[in-house]
Amino acid sequence: MATHGPVSSTSFRRSGERAQLRGTRINANNRLACTHTGVRALDRVLGGGIAVGSLLLIEEDEGECYSRVLMKCYLAEGVVCGHQLYLASAQERPDDIIQDLPCPVSEEVSDSPVGSDSPDEMRIAWRYQNLPKVSSELSSLSQFGHNFDVSRKMASQTLQDARFHTFYLPEETQTQTHNRCVGPYEGLLKSIQEVIQGEGFDGSVSQGKVRNVLRLGLHSLGSTLWGDDICVSESPAHSHALTSFLYSLRALLRSSLSVAVVTVPAHLIQSRELRGRVEKVCDAVVALESFNSSETNPMYKDYHGLIHIRQVPCLNGLVCEVPDNKDLAFKLRRKQFSIEKLYLPPDLSETVSRVTKDKGAWSQGCDSDHSRKQLEF
């Protein structure tokens, strides 16, 4: 029977018709929008990236070199994706950190020439040619995110088009009001809240069909430069200041389109209990352990340090995604920061193989007579 008039529309909509979130993808495990950390291998360790509304804690290495590289890659990914950035620091000016962001590259960066085989690789080939090859590189299955060349700086025109919000503690301390003494963490939390509300990341102001994400980068919280004493005493007087700030920050992130990466010099915190409380109030925790050249084990000669997964995110589910391999190491190559699975190198010494072979032949010849007696019942 023919019908007349307009057909009533249903509530079904395609996924592409929804308001998009710039620079994100939906995680298949928890159905949450995730952003790229700037290092694809780190995305895989965290289960697909950093979920919007979550907090990632990076425990700095002793030299604070490699954690700074991770922070710069994280901020550079926000510039490429068109996100707004918020950078807070007490030691180095945020503008100087922004001017030193790495340059994005269109394809995978390789530091070794293609087709070059070292003598060690040739020796391994004939001995292990029939065994399955094991790749130590942690590569993501999808091409989500970008690669960055740490040896080159991002173009100045690209940085001018990006939107930054900065918080430099020495300047903020001088300009704070005299009516009320505001602590460093209180002032930082208030500044973040003003940016979230003023730019509409909390939903108070419409951002259009393509919504944006605010990337927060908080550098070296907990150090003495922030007026904190958790690194200089086993029983600090303000032990609750950092944990209270992180707890309030995570509550603020949950109700906004924001994501935060916080670095803390955890190796300087003397109280193990306090260090555990700091880790518990964060969604994910990754620790960097750099090697000292004078005390490095020969087994780690090809790496610059180890990565310890202290805590993995457990969002929108009852269980968390456990990484398949927790023995991870990192190296800072000439052009990129890479994370690899830690494997023991094979022992290629001729003496070991000869001794093992002679020992096996000797045991086979000597035990030939005794084996028959042992098999008789």
TORKOL-4160 file (C-alpha; in steps of 0.2 Angstrom, whole numbers, padded with zeros to 4 digits, m for minus):
377
<pt num="1" X="0000" Y="0000" Z="0000"/>
<pt num="2" X="0007" Y="0017" Z="m0005"/>
<pt num="3" X="0011" Y="0029" Z="0008"/>
<pt num="4" X="0010" Y="0048" Z="0007"/>
<pt num="5" X="0020" Y="0062" Z="0016"/>
<pt num="6" X="0038" Y="0062" Z="0023"/>
<pt num="7" X="0045" Y="0046" Z="0030"/>
<pt num="8" X="0049" Y="0048" Z="0049"/>
<pt num="9" X="0067" Y="0048" Z="0053"/>
<pt num="10" X="0074" Y="0036" Z="0066"/>
<pt num="11" X="0087" Y="0039" Z="0079"/>
<pt num="12" X="0100" Y="0028" Z="0071"/>
<pt num="13" X="0115" Y="0038" Z="0065"/>
<pt num="14" X="0131" Y="0032" Z="0057"/>
<pt num="15" X="0147" Y="0033" Z="0068"/>
<pt num="16" X="0154" Y="0046" Z="0056"/>
<pt num="17" X="0139" Y="0058" Z="0058"/>
<pt num="18" X="0143" Y="0061" Z="0076"/>
<pt num="19" X="0153" Y="0075" Z="0082"/>
<pt num="20" X="0171" Y="0070" Z="0079"/>
<pt num="21" X="0185" Y="0072" Z="0091"/>
<pt num="22" X="0201" Y="0079" Z="0083"/>
<pt num="23" X="0216" Y="0068" Z="0083"/>
<pt num="24" X="0209" Y="0053" Z="0092"/>
<pt num="25" X="0202" Y="0036" Z="0088"/>
<pt num="26" X="0191" Y="0024" Z="0097"/>
<pt num="27" X="0200" Y="0010" Z="0107"/>
<pt num="28" X="0192" Y="m0007" Z="0102"/>
<pt num="29" X="0195" Y="m0014" Z="0120"/>
<pt num="30" X="0186" Y="0000" Z="0131"/>
<pt num="31" X="0177" Y="0010" Z="0117"/>
<pt num="32" X="0185" Y="0026" Z="0123"/>
<pt num="33" X="0193" Y="0040" Z="0113"/>
<pt num="34" X="0212" Y="0039" Z="0114"/>
<pt num="35" X="0226" Y="0050" Z="0108"/>
<pt num="36" X="0243" Y="0047" Z="0103"/>
<pt num="37" X="0258" Y="0048" Z="0115"/>
<pt num="38" X="0270" Y="0053" Z="0102"/>
<pt num="39" X="0279" Y="0036" Z="0102"/>
<pt num="40" X="0270" Y="0022" Z="0094"/>
<pt num="41" X="0278" Y="0009" Z="0105"/>
<pt num="42" X="0272" Y="0017" Z="0120"/>
<pt num="43" X="0255" Y="0017" Z="0114"/>
<pt num="44" X="0255" Y="m0001" Z="0112"/>
<pt num="45" X="0262" Y="m0003" Z="0130"/>
<pt num="46" X="0247" Y="0007" Z="0136"/>
<pt num="47" X="0234" Y="m0003" Z="0127"/>
<pt num="48" X="0232" Y="0009" Z="0112"/>
<pt num="49" X="0236" Y="0026" Z="0118"/>
<pt num="50" X="0231" Y="0039" Z="0132"/>
<pt num="51" X="0212" Y="0039" Z="0134"/>
<pt num="52" X="0204" Y="0056" Z="0134"/>
<pt num="53" X="0201" Y="0061" Z="0152"/>
<pt num="54" X="0215" Y="0051" Z="0159"/>
<pt num="55" X="0232" Y="0055" Z="0168"/>
<pt num="56" X="0249" Y="0047" Z="0163"/>
<pt num="57" X="0263" Y="0048" Z="0175"/>
<pt num="58" X="0281" Y="0046" Z="0169"/>
<pt num="59" X="0294" Y="0043" Z="0183"/>
<pt num="60" X="0309" Y="0053" Z="0177"/>
<pt num="61" X="0326" Y="0045" Z="0174"/>
<pt num="62" X="0341" Y="0051" Z="0185"/>
<pt num="63" X="0348" Y="0063" Z="0171"/>
<pt num="64" X="0330" Y="0069" Z="0166"/>
<pt num="65" X="0336" Y="0067" Z="0148"/>
<pt num="66" X="0324" Y="0053" Z="0141"/>
<pt num="67" X="0309" Y="0059" Z="0150"/>
<pt num="68" X="0311" Y="0076" Z="0142"/>
<pt num="69" X="0311" Y="0068" Z="0125"/>
<pt num="70" X="0295" Y="0059" Z="0129"/>
<pt num="71" X="0287" Y="0075" Z="0134"/>
<pt num="72" X="0293" Y="0084" Z="0119"/>
<pt num="73" X="0286" Y="0070" Z="0107"/>
<pt num="74" X="0269" Y="0071" Z="0117"/>
<pt num="75" X="0268" Y="0089" Z="0114"/>
<pt num="76" X="0274" Y="0088" Z="0096"/>
<pt num="77" X="0260" Y="0076" Z="0092"/>
<pt num="78" X="0247" Y="0088" Z="0099"/>
<pt num="79" X="0254" Y="0102" Z="0087"/>
<pt num="80" X="0252" Y="0090" Z="0072"/>
<pt num="81" X="0235" Y="0085" Z="0077"/>
<pt num="82" X="0229" Y="0103" Z="0080"/>
<pt num="83" X="0226" Y="0101" Z="0099"/>
<pt num="84" X="0228" Y="0115" Z="0111"/>
<pt num="85" X="0243" Y="0113" Z="0123"/>
<pt num="86" X="0245" Y="0118" Z="0141"/>
<pt num="87" X="0263" Y="0117" Z="0147"/>
<pt num="88" X="0269" Y="0120" Z="0165"/>
<pt num="89" X="0286" Y="0121" Z="0171"/>
<pt num="90" X="0296" Y="0128" Z="0186"/>
<pt num="91" X="0314" Y="0125" Z="0179"/>
<pt num="92" X="0314" Y="0130" Z="0161"/>
<pt num="93" X="0303" Y="0142" Z="0152"/>
<pt num="94" X="0289" Y="0134" Z="0143"/>
<pt num="95" X="0292" Y="0144" Z="0128"/>
<pt num="96" X="0310" Y="0137" Z="0126"/>
<pt num="97" X="0303" Y="0119" Z="0127"/>
<pt num="98" X="0290" Y="0123" Z="0114"/>
<pt num="99" X="0303" Y="0130" Z="0102"/>
<pt num="100" X="0313" Y="0114" Z="0104"/>
<pt num="101" X="0299" Y="0102" Z="0099"/>
<pt num="102" X="0305" Y="0088" Z="0086"/>
<pt num="103" X="0300" Y="0088" Z="0068"/>
<pt num="104" X="0287" Y="0076" Z="0061"/>
<pt num="105" X="0291" Y="0064" Z="0047"/>
<pt num="106" X="0280" Y="0056" Z="0035"/>
<pt num="107" X="0288" Y="0038" Z="0036"/>
<pt num="108" X="0297" Y="0027" Z="0048"/>
<pt num="109" X="0314" Y="0034" Z="0053"/>
<pt num="110" X="0328" Y="0022" Z="0051"/>
<pt num="111" X="0346" Y="0025" Z="0057"/>
<pt num="112" X="0355" Y="0010" Z="0050"/>
<pt num="113" X="0358" Y="0009" Z="0031"/>
<pt num="114" X="0347" Y="m0004" Z="0022"/>
<pt num="115" X="0356" Y="m0020" Z="0017"/>
<pt num="116" X="0371" Y="m0019" Z="0028"/>
<pt num="117" X="0375" Y="m0035" Z="0038"/>
<pt num="118" X="0387" Y="m0034" Z="0052"/>
<pt num="119" X="0399" Y="m0049" Z="0055"/>
<pt num="120" X="0389" Y="m0054" Z="0070"/>
<pt num="121" X="0373" Y="m0055" Z="0060"/>
<pt num="122" X="0382" Y="m0066" Z="0047"/>
<pt num="123" X="0387" Y="m0078" Z="0061"/>
<pt num="124" X="0370" Y="m0079" Z="0068"/>
<pt num="125" X="0362" Y="m0082" Z="0051"/>
<pt num="126" X="0370" Y="m0100" Z="0048"/>
<pt num="127" X="0367" Y="m0106" Z="0066"/>
<pt num="128" X="0349" Y="m0099" Z="0068"/>
<pt num="129" X="0343" Y="m0099" Z="0050"/>
<pt num="130" X="0330" Y="m0113" Z="0053"/>
<pt num="131" X="0323" Y="m0105" Z="0069"/>
<pt num="132" X="0308" Y="m0092" Z="0068"/>
<pt num="133" X="0314" Y="m0074" Z="0068"/>
<pt num="134" X="0309" Y="m0064" Z="0083"/>
<pt num="135" X="0307" Y="m0045" Z="0081"/>
<pt num="136" X="0312" Y="m0035" Z="0097"/>
<pt num="137" X="0304" Y="m0019" Z="0090"/>
<pt num="138" X="0287" Y="m0014" Z="0097"/>
<pt num="139" X="0278" Y="m0008" Z="0082"/>
<pt num="140" X="0259" Y="m0004" Z="0082"/>
<pt num="141" X="0248" Y="m0014" Z="0071"/>
<pt num="142" X="0239" Y="0002" Z="0065"/>
<pt num="143" X="0247" Y="0018" Z="0058"/>
<pt num="144" X="0239" Y="0029" Z="0072"/>
<pt num="145" X="0249" Y="0044" Z="0076"/>
<pt num="146" X="0265" Y="0051" Z="0069"/>
<pt num="147" X="0284" Y="0048" Z="0069"/>
<pt num="148" X="0296" Y="0062" Z="0075"/>
<pt num="149" X="0314" Y="0066" Z="0071"/>
<pt num="150" X="0322" Y="0071" Z="0087"/>
<pt num="151" X="0337" Y="0078" Z="0078"/>
<pt num="152" X="0327" Y="0091" Z="0069"/>
<pt num="153" X="0316" Y="0105" Z="0076"/>
<pt num="154" X="0299" Y="0108" Z="0071"/>
<pt num="155" X="0296" Y="0122" Z="0058"/>
<pt num="156" X="0293" Y="0139" Z="0066"/>
<pt num="157" X="0277" Y="0142" Z="0055"/>
<pt num="158" X="0269" Y="0126" Z="0062"/>
<pt num="159" X="0272" Y="0132" Z="0080"/>
<pt num="160" X="0265" Y="0149" Z="0076"/>
<pt num="161" X="0249" Y="0141" Z="0070"/>
<pt num="162" X="0247" Y="0131" Z="0086"/>
<pt num="163" X="0238" Y="0137" Z="0102"/>
<pt num="164" X="0248" Y="0136" Z="0118"/>
<pt num="165" X="0244" Y="0140" Z="0136"/>
<pt num="166" X="0259" Y="0141" Z="0148"/>
<pt num="167" X="0262" Y="0141" Z="0166"/>
<pt num="168" X="0280" Y="0147" Z="0172"/>
<pt num="169" X="0280" Y="0146" Z="0191"/>
<pt num="170" X="0293" Y="0160" Z="0195"/>
<pt num="171" X="0282" Y="0172" Z="0185"/>
<pt num="172" X="0266" Y="0166" Z="0192"/>
<pt num="173" X="0273" Y="0168" Z="0210"/>
<pt num="174" X="0277" Y="0186" Z="0207"/>
<pt num="175" X="0260" Y="0190" Z="0199"/>
<pt num="176" X="0250" Y="0182" Z="0212"/>
<pt num="177" X="0238" Y="0192" Z="0223"/>
<pt num="178" X="0244" Y="0198" Z="0240"/>
<pt num="179" X="0227" Y="0195" Z="0248"/>
<pt num="180" X="0229" Y="0176" Z="0250"/>
<pt num="181" X="0244" Y="0165" Z="0249"/>
<pt num="182" X="0241" Y="0153" Z="0235"/>
<pt num="183" X="0252" Y="0137" Z="0234"/>
<pt num="184" X="0261" Y="0132" Z="0218"/>
<pt num="185" X="0249" Y="0117" Z="0215"/>
<pt num="186" X="0234" Y="0127" Z="0220"/>
<pt num="187" X="0238" Y="0141" Z="0207"/>
<pt num="188" X="0242" Y="0128" Z="0194"/>
<pt num="189" X="0226" Y="0119" Z="0196"/>
<pt num="190" X="0216" Y="0135" Z="0196"/>
<pt num="191" X="0225" Y="0140" Z="0180"/>
<pt num="192" X="0221" Y="0124" Z="0172"/>
<pt num="193" X="0203" Y="0125" Z="0177"/>
<pt num="194" X="0202" Y="0143" Z="0169"/>
<pt num="195" X="0208" Y="0136" Z="0153"/>
<pt num="196" X="0196" Y="0122" Z="0152"/>
<pt num="197" X="0181" Y="0132" Z="0156"/>
<pt num="198" X="0187" Y="0147" Z="0145"/>
<pt num="199" X="0190" Y="0137" Z="0130"/>
<pt num="200" X="0175" Y="0126" Z="0132"/>
<pt num="201" X="0183" Y="0109" Z="0135"/>
<pt num="202" X="0171" Y="0106" Z="0148"/>
<pt num="203" X="0156" Y="0107" Z="0136"/>
<pt num="204" X="0150" Y="0125" Z="0142"/>
<pt num="205" X="0155" Y="0132" Z="0125"/>
<pt num="206" X="0151" Y="0124" Z="0109"/>
<pt num="207" X="0166" Y="0120" Z="0099"/>
<pt num="208" X="0157" Y="0115" Z="0083"/>
<pt num="209" X="0156" Y="0098" Z="0074"/>
<pt num="210" X="0174" Y="0094" Z="0075"/>
<pt num="211" X="0179" Y="0096" Z="0094"/>
<pt num="212" X="0196" Y="0099" Z="0100"/>
<pt num="213" X="0207" Y="0091" Z="0114"/>
<pt num="214" X="0217" Y="0100" Z="0127"/>
<pt num="215" X="0234" Y="0092" Z="0130"/>
<pt num="216" X="0242" Y="0095" Z="0147"/>
<pt num="217" X="0261" Y="0093" Z="0150"/>
<pt num="218" X="0266" Y="0096" Z="0168"/>
<pt num="219" X="0285" Y="0095" Z="0170"/>
<pt num="220" X="0295" Y="0088" Z="0185"/>
<pt num="221" X="0281" Y="0090" Z="0198"/>
<pt num="222" X="0287" Y="0086" Z="0216"/>
<pt num="223" X="0304" Y="0094" Z="0214"/>
<pt num="224" X="0310" Y="0107" Z="0226"/>
<pt num="225" X="0308" Y="0120" Z="0213"/>
<pt num="226" X="0289" Y="0118" Z="0215"/>
<pt num="227" X="0291" Y="0121" Z="0234"/>
<pt num="228" X="0289" Y="0103" Z="0238"/>
<pt num="229" X="0299" Y="0093" Z="0251"/>
<pt num="230" X="0295" Y="0075" Z="0246"/>
<pt num="231" X="0312" Y="0073" Z="0239"/>
<pt num="232" X="0322" Y="0079" Z="0253"/>
<pt num="233" X="0314" Y="0071" Z="0268"/>
<pt num="234" X="0308" Y="0054" Z="0273"/>
<pt num="235" X="0293" Y="0062" Z="0282"/>
<pt num="236" X="0289" Y="0078" Z="0273"/>
<pt num="237" X="0278" Y="0091" Z="0280"/>
<pt num="238" X="0268" Y="0093" Z="0265"/>
<pt num="239" X="0266" Y="0075" Z="0259"/>
<pt num="240" X="0248" Y="0077" Z="0254"/>
<pt num="241" X="0251" Y="0092" Z="0243"/>
<pt num="242" X="0256" Y="0082" Z="0227"/>
<pt num="243" X="0244" Y="0068" Z="0229"/>
<pt num="244" X="0229" Y="0080" Z="0232"/>
<pt num="245" X="0234" Y="0090" Z="0217"/>
<pt num="246" X="0235" Y="0074" Z="0206"/>
<pt num="247" X="0218" Y="0068" Z="0213"/>
<pt num="248" X="0210" Y="0085" Z="0209"/>
<pt num="249" X="0218" Y="0085" Z="0192"/>
<pt num="250" X="0211" Y="0068" Z="0188"/>
<pt num="251" X="0194" Y="0073" Z="0193"/>
<pt num="252" X="0195" Y="0088" Z="0182"/>
<pt num="253" X="0201" Y="0078" Z="0167"/>
<pt num="254" X="0186" Y="0066" Z="0169"/>
<pt num="255" X="0174" Y="0080" Z="0166"/>
<pt num="256" X="0183" Y="0088" Z="0151"/>
<pt num="257" X="0190" Y="0084" Z="0134"/>
<pt num="258" X="0208" Y="0084" Z="0141"/>
<pt num="259" X="0223" Y="0073" Z="0143"/>
<pt num="260" X="0238" Y="0075" Z="0155"/>
<pt num="261" X="0256" Y="0069" Z="0155"/>
<pt num="262" X="0265" Y="0072" Z="0172"/>
<pt num="263" X="0283" Y="0069" Z="0175"/>
<pt num="264" X="0289" Y="0066" Z="0193"/>
<pt num="265" X="0307" Y="0063" Z="0199"/>
<pt num="266" X="0302" Y="0048" Z="0208"/>
<pt num="267" X="0320" Y="0041" Z="0211"/>
<pt num="268" X="0322" Y="0056" Z="0223"/>
<pt num="269" X="0307" Y="0052" Z="0234"/>
<pt num="270" X="0314" Y="0043" Z="0249"/>
<pt num="271" X="0297" Y="0037" Z="0256"/>
<pt num="272" X="0291" Y="0022" Z="0247"/>
<pt num="273" X="0274" Y="0024" Z="0255"/>
<pt num="274" X="0272" Y="0041" Z="0248"/>
<pt num="275" X="0279" Y="0035" Z="0231"/>
<pt num="276" X="0265" Y="0022" Z="0231"/>
<pt num="277" X="0252" Y="0034" Z="0234"/>
<pt num="278" X="0257" Y="0046" Z="0220"/>
<pt num="279" X="0256" Y="0031" Z="0208"/>
<pt num="280" X="0239" Y="0025" Z="0214"/>
<pt num="281" X="0230" Y="0042" Z="0210"/>
<pt num="282" X="0236" Y="0041" Z="0192"/>
<pt num="283" X="0228" Y="0030" Z="0178"/>
<pt num="284" X="0244" Y="0024" Z="0171"/>
<pt num="285" X="0262" Y="0024" Z="0177"/>
<pt num="286" X="0278" Y="0022" Z="0167"/>
<pt num="287" X="0296" Y="0023" Z="0175"/>
<pt num="288" X="0312" Y="0026" Z="0166"/>
<pt num="289" X="0328" Y="0019" Z="0172"/>
<pt num="290" X="0344" Y="0025" Z="0163"/>
<pt num="291" X="0360" Y="0016" Z="0163"/>
<pt num="292" X="0376" Y="0023" Z="0170"/>
<pt num="293" X="0390" Y="0020" Z="0157"/>
<pt num="294" X="0403" Y="0015" Z="0171"/>
<pt num="295" X="0391" Y="0003" Z="0179"/>
<pt num="296" X="0381" Y="m0004" Z="0164"/>
<pt num="297" X="0379" Y="m0023" Z="0163"/>
<pt num="298" X="0387" Y="m0030" Z="0147"/>
<pt num="299" X="0370" Y="m0038" Z="0143"/>
<pt num="300" X="0362" Y="m0020" Z="0141"/>
<pt num="301" X="0376" Y="m0013" Z="0130"/>
<pt num="302" X="0364" Y="m0010" Z="0116"/>
<pt num="303" X="0351" Y="0000" Z="0126"/>
<pt num="304" X="0351" Y="0016" Z="0135"/>
<pt num="305" X="0339" Y="0011" Z="0149"/>
<pt num="306" X="0324" Y="0000" Z="0155"/>
<pt num="307" X="0306" Y="0004" Z="0155"/>
<pt num="308" X="0296" Y="m0002" Z="0170"/>
<pt num="309" X="0277" Y="m0003" Z="0168"/>
<pt num="310" X="0271" Y="0002" Z="0186"/>
<pt num="311" X="0253" Y="0003" Z="0182"/>
<pt num="312" X="0242" Y="0001" Z="0166"/>
<pt num="313" X="0225" Y="0010" Z="0164"/>
<pt num="314" X="0209" Y="0001" Z="0169"/>
<pt num="315" X="0195" Y="0012" Z="0161"/>
<pt num="316" X="0178" Y="0008" Z="0157"/>
<pt num="317" X="0180" Y="m0010" Z="0162"/>
<pt num="318" X="0183" Y="m0022" Z="0177"/>
<pt num="319" X="0200" Y="m0028" Z="0171"/>
<pt num="320" X="0215" Y="m0019" Z="0163"/>
<pt num="321" X="0224" Y="m0025" Z="0148"/>
<pt num="322" X="0240" Y="m0033" Z="0153"/>
<pt num="323" X="0255" Y="m0030" Z="0141"/>
<pt num="324" X="0261" Y="m0046" Z="0133"/>
<pt num="325" X="0279" Y="m0042" Z="0138"/>
<pt num="326" X="0285" Y="m0032" Z="0153"/>
<pt num="327" X="0303" Y="m0033" Z="0150"/>
<pt num="328" X="0306" Y="m0018" Z="0139"/>
<pt num="329" X="0321" Y="m0007" Z="0136"/>
<pt num="330" X="0323" Y="0009" Z="0126"/>
<pt num="331" X="0337" Y="0018" Z="0116"/>
<pt num="332" X="0339" Y="0035" Z="0110"/>
<pt num="333" X="0345" Y="0034" Z="0092"/>
<pt num="334" X="0351" Y="0048" Z="0081"/>
<pt num="335" X="0333" Y="0052" Z="0075"/>
<pt num="336" X="0321" Y="0043" Z="0086"/>
<pt num="337" X="0316" Y="0036" Z="0103"/>
<pt num="338" X="0313" Y="0018" Z="0101"/>
<pt num="339" X="0306" Y="0005" Z="0114"/>
<pt num="340" X="0310" Y="m0013" Z="0111"/>
<pt num="341" X="0308" Y="m0030" Z="0120"/>
<pt num="342" X="0323" Y="m0035" Z="0130"/>
<pt num="343" X="0331" Y="m0051" Z="0125"/>
<pt num="344" X="0347" Y="m0060" Z="0130"/>
<pt num="345" X="0360" Y="m0060" Z="0116"/>
<pt num="346" X="0365" Y="m0077" Z="0110"/>
<pt num="347" X="0382" Y="m0083" Z="0116"/>
<pt num="348" X="0393" Y="m0085" Z="0101"/>
<pt num="349" X="0409" Y="m0089" Z="0109"/>
<pt num="350" X="0418" Y="m0105" Z="0101"/>
<pt num="351" X="0424" Y="m0111" Z="0118"/>
<pt num="352" X="0406" Y="m0112" Z="0125"/>
<pt num="353" X="0400" Y="m0122" Z="0110"/>
<pt num="354" X="0415" Y="m0134" Z="0110"/>
<pt num="355" X="0414" Y="m0137" Z="0128"/>
<pt num="356" X="0395" Y="m0140" Z="0127"/>
<pt num="357" X="0397" Y="m0152" Z="0112"/>
<pt num="358" X="0412" Y="m0162" Z="0121"/>
<pt num="359" X="0402" Y="m0163" Z="0137"/>
<pt num="360" X="0387" Y="m0170" Z="0128"/>
<pt num="361" X="0397" Y="m0183" Z="0118"/>
<pt num="362" X="0406" Y="m0188" Z="0134"/>
<pt num="363" X="0390" Y="m0190" Z="0144"/>
<pt num="364" X="0382" Y="m0200" Z="0130"/>
<pt num="365" X="0397" Y="m0212" Z="0128"/>
<pt num="366" X="0399" Y="m0215" Z="0147"/>
<pt num="367" X="0381" Y="m0217" Z="0151"/>
<pt num="368" X="0378" Y="m0230" Z="0137"/>
<pt num="369" X="0381" Y="m0245" Z="0148"/>
<pt num="370" X="0372" Y="m0238" Z="0163"/>
<pt num="371" X="0357" Y="m0233" Z="0153"/>
<pt num="372" X="0353" Y="m0252" Z="0149"/>
<pt num="373" X="0354" Y="m0256" Z="0168"/>
<pt num="374" X="0343" Y="m0242" Z="0172"/>
<pt num="375" X="0330" Y="m0248" Z="0159"/>
<pt num="376" X="0329" Y="m0266" Z="0166"/>
<pt num="377" X="0314" Y="m0268" Z="0178"/>
